[in-house]
C-alpha cells in the first residue's frame, strides 16, 4: 500500500473505513462546508475517489488519483443507479430460477424449453445492466 493517505485525511477516516463510514464522514463535512466554500472541492474529490471501488483500489495501491470520477449529487445519477440495482436484483432472481430449472431438467421432470427461456431472460437483463454502466 502507498504511504500517501491524503484523501482519507481530508475526510477524517481511516484507510480501513467502510463505505458507510466514508459516506457518513462526507455528509458531515459537506453539511459544514457547503458548495462554494474553500474546502468543498477537496472534500468532493476525496469522496469521489474513495466512494468508487475501482478508484479507491487504484488510490490505495499507487497513492495517486487517476482520472477521479465526477460525482453528481443524488439527482440524475440516482435514477440510473436505481435502475441498475433493480436489474441486478432481477438478474439474481433469474439466476436462482434458472438454477432450479436446471436441476429439474437434470432430474428429468422438466423439458429444456423453460430452462432456455430463463437463461435467455437472465442474459438480457444482465446485458441491459451493462449498457446502463456505459451511461455517465
Helices and strands as residue ranges (DSSP letters): H 6-11, H 19-32, H 40-51, H 53-62, H 76-107, H 112-133
